[in-house]
Amino acid sequence: MDTIVSMASALCLLLGSFLCLSGGVGILRFPDFYTRMHAVGVTDTLAAAMILIGLMLQNPEGLVMLKLLLILLMTIFISPVASHALAKAAFKNDLVPLSDSNENKGGTESSIS
């Protein structure tokens, strides 16, 4: 039984690490702020959840499990709200998404590079 828990923990940690890396690749590869933010906003919540679940499986003691569970719950609720607030603030400050018409006409893109 201990081997199964260790393998499940390793799988969760590897999957979480892969999601962190794919979010980093999304930051580098996507063309504008909104697509970059979407790539990171989706992957960081799931990556953090998978890593925290893997850590919970590594150390199933009561107090450690409770602390990791609280961190997981806060991450699940706070991260999407923060991403939404960031996108809303960018939109209210007239940061326009890159579209095909902007790209073909040589329009200005005001994104973070």
Sequence and secondary structure as in RCSB ss.txt:
>XXXX:A:sequence
MDTIVSMASALCLLLGSFLCLSGGVGILRFPDFYTRMHAVGVTDTLAAAMILIGLMLQNPEGLVMLKLLLILLMT
IFISPVASHALAKAAFKNDLVPLSDSNENKGGTESSIS
>XXXX:A:secstr
 HHHHHHHHHHHHHHHHHHHHHHHHHHHH SSHHHHHHHHHHHHHHHHHHHHHHHHHH   HHHHHHHHHHHHHH
HHHHHHHHHHHHHHHHHTT     HHHHHTT       
